[in-house]
Amino acid sequence: MAPLSYLLTVSLAVLGTSASAVLDLLPSNFDDVVLKSGKPALVEFFAPWCGHCKTLAPIYEELANNFEGLKDKVTIAKVDADSEKDLGRRFGVQGFPTLKWFDGKSDKPEDYKSGRDLESLTKFIEEKTGAKPKAKKAAPSAVEMLNDKTFKEQIGGDKDAIVAFTAPWCGHCKTLAPTWEKVASDFAAENGVLIAKVDCEADNAKATAREAGVKSYPTIFYYPKGSKEGIPYQGGRSEKDLVSFLNEKAGTYRAVGGGLDTLAGTIPSLDSMLSTLKSGGESVYKQFAEAAGATQSKYGEYYAKVAKKMEENSGYVEKELTRLQGLLAKGGLAPEKIDDLTTRSNILNKFKSGDANKDEL
């Protein structure tokens, strides 16, 4: 049997998961890394179920990435204090997330009491260590900034929109900002979805904030296509929460990270017929083709095409799925092409599982 470390490496490569820049601490390495190294460390004590911890996670990860080249100056680390309760108790952790600063020489940490936004965290570490991370060129924002004029133009049209009403000085707004950017990037290829912000203190947007009845920051409203009446968003503020909400409301199939989920393009009414194809004969294929045509959709036509090919060649699905996955793995494709190949792969996987189910009967 292959070593666990090898299997983990392979699994991460297959899933496209990169190692976190945040160091995970356990009772076995905590003292050596944090108390005896002579190197200062910022340590987050968190719980996996904690909503505020989930909100902080992408910010903390970005912080660690920014200081990646200064590992000899400072450590950015975290402790799952729900699993490692003794470590939490040892340092007086009573809520999540709790951030503590260790000087690398003693076991008497300093509580971090500033904002949980990237700017505040970075400033704190810079002041403590004198270490300054290299400024990274900001990627173009996928978030649409709306003012009084553009709000009226874009809200209530042919897009489902979610809008964060913010203020420049608001700490919670700063905490939300990187997550909002990620969600906007996730939906960048969806022409029917708008991820936007309103700076409520900008002179050219104050009227919009007043009309929306905004009294605290950030306030988030969802606007269904065709409606200018905002519906207060009261769900979680993690990337996953927001992506799930928009998928449900807009009928999209986005995954965290910007790709498509495994249901994109699939048609349940056709999926239910797949198990009958393998041994159903010509009449079953004809019935399936008629049902696919009745959907009057691009991917309904693809279902019909795959069924015809499979009728002619039983190995078609496996061969075509391998080809498409090879193209996706190769990379260098436009986002629209990636979506199309992912959708076709989803449909082929439905045919594949339909065949498998038929074989087991």
N, C-alpha and C positions, 0 to 999 in steps of 0.2 A: 504493500500500500504506500502511496506517495505521502511524504511528510505533510503535516498540517500546514506549515508555513508555505509550502509549494502550492497546495490546494487553494489557500487563501489568496496567494498572489495571482494564480490563474483566474480565480473567481472575480477578483477586482478588475483584472484586465478585460474579462468578458463583459462585465457590467459597465465598464467605462468609468469606474469609480477611482478617483485619485485619493492618495493619502492626505489626511487632514494636517494642516500646519499647526494645529493646536495639539499640544502634548497631553496625552491621557495619563493621569496619575493614579497609582494604586498604593495600598499600604507597603508593598514591597519596594517601591522606588521613590516614594514621596520624600522621605528624609534626605536621601542622597541627592535628589534633584533640587529640592526646595530649601532645605535647611542647612546642608553641609557643603554646597557647591561653591559658595562665595559669590554666586551670581544671583541677582535679584529676579523675582518671578511674580507675575500677576496670575492669580489662580481663581478660577470661577468654580464655585461649588453649586452644582445644579441637580435637577431631577428630570428624568426623561419625560414625565407627564406634565411638567410645569409649562403653562402657556407663555409666561414672561421669558422663560429660558429658551423656548423655541423662537421667540421674537429676537432675542439677543444672539442666537447661534450664528446667523450669517454675518452679523456685524463683528462678532468675536473672531470668526474665521478670517474675515478680511483683515482685521487687526493683526492676527498672527501671520498672515501672508505678507503684509506690509513690513513686518519686522523679521521676516525670514532670513534676510541677509545680515541680521544683527544678533544671531543666536549666541554669539560669544558675549554679548552685552546684557541680554534679557531673555527670560523664558516666558512664553505665553502658554498657560496650561489650564486643565480643567479636571475636576473630580466629580464622578457620579456619586453624589452624597446620599442618594437614595439606596444605592447598592452598598456603598462604603460608609455606612452610618457612623462607624467609629471615628473615621477621619473628620466627619462633619462635627461630631460632638467634641472632639479634641480641640477644635478651633472655634467653638461656640456658634456654629451655624444654626440659625433658627428659622430661616426662610430661604426661598429660592427665587432668583439666583442671588448668591452672596459672592462678592468679589473682594479678595484680600491681597494685599501687597506684602511680600516677604523680601527681606533684604539679603537673603542667602547666607546669613550668619547666625540668626537666632530663630527661636520658635515663637516669637512675639510679633504677629503680623499687624499691619495697619489696615483698617477697613477702608475700602474704596467707597467714597460717598458722592462722587460727581455723576455726570450724566452717562447714560448707557449708549450714547451715539458714538460713532467712529471718531469724530473730531475731539470729543471730551476724553475718550480713552487714550487716544494718541497723545494729546497734550499732557495728560497725567504721566505717561511713561517717559516722554521727552523731558519733563521737568525733574523726574526722579533719576534718570540715567544720563541725560545729556545726549542720548542716542537719537538720531533723527532718521526715520526711514526715507528711502529714496521716493520722491514724489512720482507717482505713476500717472501716465497720461490718461485722463478720464475718457472712457468710451462714450460715444454719442448716446444721449439719453433716448430711450424709447417711450418715455412718458411725455404726454402732450400737456404743455402748460397752457391753461385757458385763462382768458381775461373776459371782461364784460362783453366784448364783441364776439370773440370766437366761441364763448360758451353758448351764446344764442344760436350761433351757426352750426355747432356740432352736436349739441345735446337735443334729443328729440327727433333725430333723423333716422338713418337706416342702420345705426350701430347700437349695440348694447354697450353702455358706458358705466364705468365705476370711477368716481371722482373723490380724491382726498382733498379736503379743505384744510390748509396748513398755515402756519405762521413761522417766519424765519427763526425766531428765538425759542420755539417750542421744542423741548427735549424729546418728548414722545414722537413728534414729527420727524426729528432727526433719526430716531431709532427706526421709525417705519420706512424712511427713505430708501435704504438699500434693498429692502424686501419689495417695495413698490417698483423699483427699477427691474428687479428680477422678474416680477410678474408681467411687467410691460414687455420685457424681452421674450418671455414665454409665449405671449400672444401677438408678437410682432407680425407673424405671418397670417393672422386672422383679420381679414379686412372688415369683418362685421363686429369687431370688438375694440373699444377705446379705453385705454388706461390713462387717466388724466389727473392733474393736480390744479388747484387754485391757490395762489398766494393771497390770502385774505387781507394782508396788509399792503399789498401793492395798490397804488392809486387807481390803476385801470382794472381792478378786480374786486374792489370793496363793495360795489353795488351788487355783484353776483352773490357774494358771501351774505350780505344782508337779506337779499331775496330768498336765499336758501335757509335762512334762520339759523345760521351757524353761531354757536355761543361758546364752543370750546374746541380745542385742537388736539389731535386731528379729528375731524368729523368726516365720515365716509358715507357717500350716498351712491346707490345704484340706480341708474336710469335705463329702464327697458327701451328698446328701439321704438321710436314713435311717440315717446312720452317725455315731457319736461318735468314731470312730478318725481322728485327724488324719493327713493325708499331707503331709510336708514339701514346701513349695514351694521349688524351687531354680532357677526361671527368672529372667529379667531383672526389674528393678524399675521400668521405665518404664511410663507409662500404656498405651502400645501393647502391651507385653509382657503386662501383667496383663489387659487387655481380651481379647486373643487367647486367653490361657489359660482365662479364664472362659467365653468363647464355646464353646471346644472341650469343656470339661467339662460345662457346663450346657445345651448345645444352643441357645444364644442367638445373636443376630446383631447385637450392639451394635457401634457404631463409636466411635472416639476422639472425644470431644466430646459423646456422649450420644445421637446419632441411631441409625438402623439402617443396616446395610450393604446393598449391592445384592442380596444373596441372601435377605434377610428375606422370608418368606412364599412364596418360589418353591418349586415341587415338581418336581424333576428328571424324574420319570417322566412328568409331563404336558408339561414343556418339550420333551422329546424327540419328542412327537407334533405340536408346533405347526406344523412346516414342511409337514405334509400337509394342513392345514386349508384353505388358500386354494383349492386346486383338487381337493380330495378328494371333494367331493360330500356329499350329505345323510347317507349311511351313515357317512362318516368323522366328521362332527360328532356323530352319535348315539353312535358308539364313544367319542369323546372325552368326551362328557357322562357316559357310564357310568363311564369311568375316573376322572373328577373326583369323581363321587359316591362311588366306592369308597374314596376317601381319607378320607371322613368327617371332613372338616375345614372350618372356616370359609372358608379361602382356596381350598380345593378347589371349594367352591360358587361362589366368585368367578371362578375359571377357567371354570367351566361357563357362568356368566352372560355373561362377556366373549365366549366362543366363540359363544353364541347371538346376541348383539348384532352381532358381526362377520359372522355368516352373513346377517343381515338388512341390514347396512349396512357396506360395506367400509371406510368412513372413520371408523368408531366409535372404534377404538383410538387413532388420532392425536388425535381431537377430545377424547376423555375424558382422555388423558394431559396434554394442554395445560390442561384445566380443573383437574385435580388439582394440577399444578405451579403454577398460578396461585394456588390456595388456600394452598399451602405458602409461596409467596413473599410472600403478603400478611401472614402472621404472625398473632399473637394467638390461636393455637390451644392447646388443652390438650395436654399431652404424649401422652396416649392417642390423641387425634385425629391428631396428627402421625405417630405410629407407624402408624396405620391407613392414612393417605393415602400414606405412604412405601411401605408394603407393597403397596398396590394399584398404585402407580406402578411398583414393581419387576416386578410380574406383567404389567402392560401393556407394559413394555419388553421382556419376554420374548416377548410376542405380536408386537411390532413387529419384533424381530430375527428371529423365526421367519418372518414374512412376507418379510423382506429375503432371508433365506437361500433361500427358495423361489423368489423372483424370479431369483436368480443361477443356479439349476440349469438 
